[in-house]
């Protein structure tokens, strides 16, 4: 929900900057109305959800150590270039991700998007976008990809500990969802 809203605000600003579509204030007003309508639709679940939260491990908050163990390792960025699994010539199955993750039980579950050689196509595809769009969307993708590094990012744990609303994201690997959505949207747009 949070990430969808971030991306929709970014899209509204993109349209505003290019001068296409409705104005920024109108787009943000429509997004606000959509959020209020969504809240009205799920309002019937708010009381049971609050009760559930009060009796779950989330009531006391999660330990930072437990949350941070699901951070993307810097070498984990290789997952976009190399397949996660492969079968060698003898037919044996291997986990390529073990090369950079070490303990696969703590590997980010969101590392399922393998792009491999198709990443090369991003260069000519980027020519279809305006200069602003290339910087805007690449910047947003890189920010969320960087946030997925979690404990490997200097100051991340301190910020998470002192800015409690950030704990709603919980596991840093969830930031990979934004990178995946941006890549999927690019494919859908013909890039």
N, C-alpha and C positions, 0 to 999 in steps of 0.2 A: 504494500500500500504506500509506504513511505517512498520507496524507490520509484514507483510508478509516478507519483506526484512530482518528484524531482525531475524525472525525464520529461513529463508533460510541461512543466514550467520552462525547462530548457528548450523544448520544441516551440513553445509560445514565443520565447525570446528570439529564437531563430527566425520564425515567421515575421515577427515585428521588425527585426533587423533588415530582413530582405524586402519588407514592404508587401508581403503576400499574406492573404488571409485577413482575419479580423485584427483589430488593434490589440495591444498587449493588455490593456485594462479589461477589454471585453473577453479575451481568452482566459484571463485569470478569474474573472467573475464567473464564467461558465465552469471552470475547474472547481471553484468554490461551491457552486450550486450542485455539481456532480458529487462532490464529497459529502455535502449535506444530505443529498438524496440517498447516497450509499449508507450513510450513518442511520438514516431513517429505516432503510431496509434491514440492516443488521441490528437495530435497536432491541429487538426481541431477544437477542442472544447476549446482550450486555450484562444482565444480572447473572445468568448462569456462568458466563465467562469470568466475571469478577469473583464469584464464589469459587470457581476452579482455581483461579490465581491465588486466592487466599489460602488454599490448602495444598499448593504445589511447591516445588523447590524454587519457583520464581518469586514467591512471596518475600523471601529473605535476600533475593539477589543471587547471582551466580558468582562463583569465585573467579577472579581475574585469571588465575593460573589455568583453570579448566577451560575458560573461554579462549585464552590465548594459544592453547595447544593446537587449535584448529586454524592457525595462521598459515598463509601460503608462504612457503620457503622461497627465497629469491630465485633459486634454481628451478622452482616449480613453474616459472614462466615458460620453461621448456615444454611444458605440457601442451602449449598451443602449437608447437612445432613438431613434436614427436608423438607418435601414437602411444596411448597408455598401455596397450597390450601388444604383444607380437608373438608369432609362432615361428620358431627357427626351422632350418632345413630338415631337422630330424623329427619335426612335428611337436616338439616340446613348447609348452605355453610359458611365456615370461611376462612379468610386470615391468615395463619400462620405467614406470613411475618410481620404482624402488631405487633407481639411480639418484633421484633428487629428493625423495621424501624420506628415505630410511625406513621409518615405521609407517607402513601403509594404513594402519588402523587410525592414524591421525591425519591422513592425507585429506585435503579438502574435497568433499563430495562433489563440489561444483566443477572440478576439473574434468569434465567429460566432453568438452568441446575441443576437438582436434581439428586444426585448420591446415597444418602442414604446408605443402607447397602453394596452397591457394592464397597464403598471406602475400605472396609476390604480386598477386592481382590487385591488392589494395593500392599499390602505387598508381597504376593507370586509372583505377576506379576513382581515386581521390581527385583526379583531374576533372571529373564531372561535377565536383562541388566547388562552390565559391571559396575564395581564400579564407573568409571568415568561417564558413562551415567546416572546412578542414581543421582549423585551429580549435573551434568551439567543440565539435564532437570528439576530436582526438583528445582534447584536454579533459573533457568529462570522463571519457573512457580511461585515460591514464590516472586520473585522480582516484577513481574507484578501484582500479587495478592496484594502485599503490596502497590504498587503504586495506586491501585484502592481505597485504603482507603482515598486518597486525603487529605482533610482538617484535618483528624484525624491523619495524619502522620506529626510529628514535622518537620518544615522547608519546607513543601510542597508548601504552598502558597507563601512564600518568594521566593523560587526557581522559581516558575511559574511566579512571578512578575518580576524577574530580568533576566531570561533566556527566551527571547521571542520565540525562536523556539519551546519550549515546549508547547506553546499555540496551536500548530497545533493539539494536541491530544484533546484539549478543555475539555471535561468532563472526570473526573477520572474513571467513570464506564467503559469507553471504554477499559481500561487496562484488564478488565475481559475477553475480547475477546481472548487474548493470552492464558489465563488459559483454556478457553473452547477449543481452537484449539489444545493445547497440549493434553488435555484429549481425544479429538476426534481422534487425530493422534495415541494415545496410543491404543485406541480401534481398530482402523483400522490395527494397527501392531500386533494385537492379544493379547495385554496386558489386 
